[in-house]
Amino acid sequence: MTRFALRGILGRKLRTVLTALAIVLGVAMVSGTFVLTDSIAKAFDAIFTEQYRGTDAVVTGKSAFVLTNNNTTAQPSFDESLLAKVRGLPDVRAALGGVAAQAHLIGKNGKAIVFGGAPNLGFSVDPSQPAFNSLSLVDGTWPKDSEVVVDRSTASKKHLHVGDTIGVQAQGPVVQFRISGLVKFGAVSTIGGATLAGFDLASAQSLFDKRGKLDDIRIAAKAGVSPGKLVAEVQEILPPETRVRSGSSQATSDAKDTNGFITFLQTFLLAFGGIALFVGSFVIANSLSITIAQRMREFATLRTLGASRRQVLASVIVEALVMGVVASLVGLFLGLALAKGLFKLFDVVGFTLPNNGLTFETRTIVVALAVGIVITLLASLRPAFRATRVPPIAAVREGAVLPPGRFARFRVVGAIATAALGFAGLLLGLFGHGLGTKGVLVLMGLGALLIFIGVALFASRLVRPLAVVANPVARWTVFILSVLAWPLFALPFWLLRFGAWGSSSTGKRALAFVGGAVLNPLLLVVALAMIVRKAATRWNPEWPAEFPGVLADHSATSIGSENSQRNPQRTASTAAALMIGLALVTLVATLAAGIIKPFEDAVNKIFTSDYAITAQNNFDPIPVSAARAAASTPGIDAIASVRGGDGRAFGSTIQVSAVDRSIGRVITIDWKNGSNTVFEALGANGAFVDDGYAKKHKLSVGSPIALLTPKGETLHLVLKGIFKPPTGGSPFGAVTISSSAFDAHYDQPQNLFSFVAMRGGVTDANTVALTNALKSFPNAKAATRDQFVKNQISFLKNILNILYVLLALSVVVSLFGIVNTLVLTVFERTREIGMLRAIGLTRRQTRQMIRHESVITALIGAVLGIILGLILGGLLTARVKEIVFVVPVTQLIVFTIASIFVGIVAAIFPARRAARLSPLEALHYE
Amino acid sequence: MSSAGGSPLSGAGSTTTEAVVVARDLTRTFGAGDTAVQALRGVSVDIEAGKLTAVMGPSGSGKSTLMHILAGLDKPTSGTVELAGTEITTLGDNDLTKLRRQHIGFIFQFFNLLPILDARENVLLPLTIAGEKPEDGWFDELIGQVGLGDRLKHRPAELSGGQQQRVAIARALVSRPTVVFADEPTGNLDSSTSGEILELLRKSVETYGQTTVMVTHDARAAAMADRILLLADGVIVRELPRSDAHEILMAIEELNRR
């Protein structure tokens, strides 16, 4: 029986390949994810290990609490006198003090050099102590006063050379440096898109506004001294605002954030691999069901020859097993290519990841193969059991139908119950209390899974009504798309063929050929391939070909529409695969719209002045001096900034913000208690909070708030006002104090935004004036309100695009599902197509017939998916306060058109096969 | 036509003006080299208008191949076929399809109805495909003739074999084709139903002058024809005028003895 199963696979190569593709893609995603995240982890590992090369212990500043990771607050620096004390310790062989901070290199165009969201690292280097140096020089010399070394990948991307002068901006305005050399970081080929700028210690201290201070001291122990002993020794002389760790534990601590990020990325990407595999399992189950229905005679014959039910079952399962193994193996290796693609994808959307070569772990192989094989087997179970129900008598009976499964009559009830259970799980996950994040996500995921299965099972009931609705939609959209594609594809292709082998004068043919080539040069390749094939083989292209039209033939499409309804179960299963992808895409679009809309409303409400000054990348904090420079712009009416930092109050770490006295002149907020005078009355110890925070901690005007700063000081604040933020949020943290108080207690205060009101409002002259005033701060830019909104949501848009690309994978899987179903259907209806061709259906009509069926199937999937996506989106937005429910109409139209496109593309190959059937052979096909 | 006199057996005879299908020197070889099979070895035939022509012969005699070539479903290895004044052996697929639409009706052994369409839609299918409407009254008359009046809303699965073949006959006639080709039209029916179907075919020839070519190995079916061509080994070996089943069987016996 096993041999029989293998023969079955070999005898139906095309079907097997098409079915297996669904698994290949899913497994590739899983294996690609592992390869990608393992590679990133290894690269980071190399970076962190390299960074503390030769270092036995590290002294750093210590904040009073664990800082958040949003760049606004740095670890506090400490006095450089500590270095001499450390050097004086008996077990210390060498010690090196250094400073580090953000430092933007300024490109030749006057703009800061930024690669995506990657950091711009500035630090001191000391070539006199090479043991600690993780950089190696590839060109030039180490920096002296007023010199800088730059990493070679930035240099080559931006055409920088040794001897060039380059601007660097850190804490103050741009300072010019001479590039003394190019460096690379250890053995790591790329450290993401980060830029490196190394200076001698004194230059770095002055550039970073850290004169007389250090950020870290690296210590090497004398021979025979353990890091533990060294750490203990250093510990004794440390002032309270510093700490010492061994080199390796410092590296581990540095890597913590990164590891969290990698774990997140891995889970995130695996989820999409899982989705693709889930969709793939639909495709496999459906393809096998169809194949088994078609092979009924074969199974029945086997049964008459004495095969037991168990043997029939085994033969189907073995077939699935072999397919699963081969597909998983292919997918595993495709994953390597996919990992490279993902690196590129993240790079393109401005999220460069460090890469030190691809890593292929054993775990990747085991998990990818296991997942692919198990899913294929699971998907094959139902069809396999149905195969066992074929009675031997079907071998001799014409037109026997597969008996319905034992549970067929419970199908509708089962479908509804499954979907209901899914919704229950989802709602419990969303609104239930006391569940951890993990619990919520697992419940929601399982709920969504069950909903999809339930709806897919029920969908066969919806095929007929949906097909009736989809029919005219499909006809008209395909017509419109054909009209658009006509001058680009249909016409030039016809012209090229006419030019190649039409029967007309040479002049006319040459003209047609050139015309076709001009209209779409790409088709020239196809035409040339056809000419070569005609010359080299016995193949003869179809000619004369009908002059291309755009209007779909009504009779062909109506047969196609009828066909889509004749086996609702099959259409439903095929459409369900697409439905899943579309539901998730719709959900993502709905959530994004639900975030963007209130954000825009909030900005429009709060930001009532003319310009905002932000960093080039829209979210980094900018030096306070930038706002000071902007304040001197001629024509300025008012300028006020919002600073940000970390703080700790009521036992949790919070965002602290600070505002200038005049902020009331540039923004507008709704006060619950108080008015704009609060801004001016904040003083040294005043604060205001939003109503949510006030309610949570039962605060009212006059309440005391104890705020711990990173340096360990406690500010005793008094609540002066409470405001109501709009749904879309506000620029303020949980607690807001005055800029003067903030600057007194936070090192290196930085602005998040500065808002500017100009005389005359937004005018070209004002924009130019403001931009000029910011010239020495290339990392700062001025934006109007619309630009500001657009900039702020651009990050979200990038994430959205990544999600779309990843979800596109599952849509591609469902596309293969449609192709597969259509191929099998064409195969099944060969005789019917032969008859239609005999009584006058042209090849084009045949193609249109198949295409229409495909588009209707795709549209059914799209409609179900969009509705389901909106329902899921509605539930989620009901749960999350900050997101409102907005129907993203434009996107939904785009998705629908994209689905129709999927239908058209899926039909290309099956339709060609159908059109090429010789009516004679088709009629005699058994 | 009552005698074989005017009909060419060798291709040398005159072409009568009534001939709607004129085939000359048809040969058809399947495969190549050692495995090549010559299905037709030089057949010339005129199909006359308004007559029912039966093509008979044992399996492998080439009768189906001849019909397929005459109907433009297959191309001869050599020779020509003129249908309704058009040389069809050189036509491209598109023109051939349109020619079939306009001039040819088909009746198949296995009916070949579309299961998704009801009887009425199946009958109208050739016109639907061509984007045409039936002439006034013609559809109703046709349905009356084939006796399907109360079955029009039924799908093929709900019809008996005989009823399905009636639908197929109506479908072949609905576009008033120049010639109808019937391939073993009774091959899949019991004998009493076969009789009814043959009566129906005969009636369409007599009432509407519908030129019909029928491939069959059933002598009873051939007995309905105005003219019977006997094929063996790829050539027309004998031609009979209208004969009864017994005469036809005798003629076949005679051939077999030779």
Boltz contact constraints between the chains, C-beta under 6 A:
constraints:
  - contact:
      token1: [A, 544]
      token2: [B, 92]
      max_distance: 6.0
  - contact:
      token1: [A, 546]
      token2: [B, 94]
      max_distance: 6.0
  - contact:
      token1: [A, 555]
      token2: [B, 128]
      max_distance: 6.0
  - contact:
      token1: [A, 555]
      token2: [B, 129]
      max_distance: 6.0
  - contact:
      token1: [A, 562]
      token2: [B, 116]
      max_distance: 6.0
  - contact:
      token1: [A, 566]
      token2: [B, 116]
      max_distance: 6.0
  - contact:
      token1: [A, 835]
      token2: [B, 112]
      max_distance: 6.0
  - contact:
      token1: [A, 838]
      token2: [B, 106]
      max_distance: 6.0
  - contact:
      token1: [A, 839]
      token2: [B, 106]
      max_distance: 6.0
  - contact:
      token1: [A, 839]
      token2: [B, 126]
      max_distance: 6.0
  - contact:
      token1: [A, 840]
      token2: [B, 97]
      max_distance: 6.0
  - contact:
      token1: [A, 840]
      token2: [B, 100]
      max_distance: 6.0
  - contact:
      token1: [A, 840]
      token2: [B, 101]
      max_distance: 6.0
  - contact:
      token1: [A, 840]
      token2: [B, 126]
      max_distance: 6.0
  - contact:
      token1: [A, 840]
      token2: [B, 129]
      max_distance: 6.0
  - contact:
      token1: [A, 840]
      token2: [B, 130]
      max_distance: 6.0
  - contact:
      token1: [A, 841]
      token2: [B, 129]
      max_distance: 6.0
  - contact:
      token1: [A, 842]
      token2: [B, 94]
      max_distance: 6.0
  - contact:
      token1: [A, 842]
      token2: [B, 97]
      max_distance: 6.0
  - contact:
      token1: [A, 919]
      token2: [B, 73]
      max_distance: 6.0
  - contact:
      token1: [A, 920]
      token2: [B, 68]
      max_distance: 6.0
  - contact:
      token1: [A, 920]
      token2: [B, 73]
      max_distance: 6.0
  - contact:
      token1: [A, 920]
      token2: [B, 74]
      max_distance: 6.0
